């Protein structure tokens, strides 16, 4: 592909819109697995994560998770998503 073709295939991204909280994947990537729920809460409970309902502290979400031990990161994220749901995340202005 030549330099001339690059300008035609570029995607315009639009304006930068701030979003409060961190993505769940970023928070869970800072931990090593397996991990107990209480240890996740101790280490990352004060982290604010993004949810479809707005930013929420992870410790608040963990109170609603029934599982007490997570073998893998994916298992942890699945249980958290069962509580917070999935969908569009509101911007900081909303």
Secondary structure in CASP SS format (residue, H / E / C, confidence):
PFRMAT SS
TARGET T0000
AUTHOR 0000-0000-0000
METHOD secondary structure of the structure
MODEL  1
X C 1.00
X C 1.00
X H 1.00
X H 1.00
X H 1.00
X H 1.00
X H 1.00
X H 1.00
X H 1.00
X C 1.00
X C 1.00
X C 1.00
X C 1.00
X C 1.00
X C 1.00
X C 1.00
X C 1.00
X C 1.00
X C 1.00
X C 1.00
X C 1.00
X E 1.00
X C 1.00
X H 1.00
X H 1.00
X H 1.00
X H 1.00
X H 1.00
X H 1.00
X C 1.00
X C 1.00
X C 1.00
X C 1.00
X C 1.00
X E 1.00
X E 1.00
X H 1.00
X H 1.00
X H 1.00
X H 1.00
X H 1.00
X H 1.00
X H 1.00
X H 1.00
X C 1.00
X C 1.00
X C 1.00
X E 1.00
X E 1.00
X C 1.00
X C 1.00
X C 1.00
X C 1.00
X C 1.00
X C 1.00
X E 1.00
X E 1.00
X H 1.00
X H 1.00
X H 1.00
X H 1.00
X H 1.00
X C 1.00
X C 1.00
X C 1.00
X C 1.00
X C 1.00
X C 1.00
X E 1.00
X E 1.00
X C 1.00
X C 1.00
X H 1.00
X H 1.00
X H 1.00
X H 1.00
X H 1.00
X H 1.00
X H 1.00
X H 1.00
X H 1.00
X H 1.00
X H 1.00
X H 1.00
X C 1.00
X C 1.00
X C 1.00
X C 1.00
X C 1.00
X C 1.00
X C 1.00
X C 1.00
X C 1.00
X C 1.00
END
